[in-house]
Amino acid sequence: MNKLKEKLNKLINGHVERITETGSSTFSTCDYRGWDKDIWTHRHSIIDKLIDLGFNVESAVNHGVLDVTITANLEL
């Protein structure tokens, strides 16, 4: 279980870094490497954590693949 938590936290931290630099980031449950069972199984926890960190999170299913877009909460 610790390896799984470490993997998912690494994924989240990578997106946080990217959002800090560029303002947004995306991930999918399937990419050029294939399906990632852990991301699919724990997608709700990943999204909840990103929302708890103050990011805007949108998701859509395209051709059976969940695509998630994360953006910084920009106050205008």
BELGI-V899751 format. One record per residue. RES is the residue in three letters. PHI is phi in whole degrees, -180 to 180 (NA if undefined). Layout:
[[RES;PHI] [RES;PHI]]
This chain:
[[MET;NA] [ASN;-66] [LYS;-63] [LEU;-64] [LYS;-60] [GLU;-63] [LYS;-62] [LEU;-70] [ASN;-66] [LYS;-64] [LEU;-60] [ILE;-63] [ASN;-62] [GLY;-63] [HIS;-70] [VAL;-61] [GLU;-61] [ARG;-65] [ILE;-66] [THR;-61] [GLU;-80] [THR;-114] [GLY;97] [SER;-158] [SER;-158] [THR;-140] [PHE;-151] [SER;-131] [THR;-76] [CYS;-142] [ASP;-138] [TYR;-62] [ARG;-88] [GLY;112] [TRP;-71] [ASP;-112] [LYS;-59] [ASP;-65] [ILE;-65] [TRP;-64] [THR;-65] [HIS;-110] [ARG;-59] [HIS;-67] [SER;-66] [ILE;-62] [ILE;-63] [ASP;-60] [LYS;-64] [LEU;-64] [ILE;-66] [ASP;-61] [LEU;-79] [GLY;97] [PHE;-94] [ASN;-87] [VAL;-128] [GLU;-124] [SER;-138] [ALA;-151] [VAL;-106] [ASN;-124] [HIS;54] [GLY;81] [VAL;-110] [LEU;-81] [ASP;-109] [VAL;-119] [THR;-115] [ILE;-118] [THR;-130] [ALA;-69] [ASN;-81] [LEU;-95] [GLU;-86] [LEU;-103]]
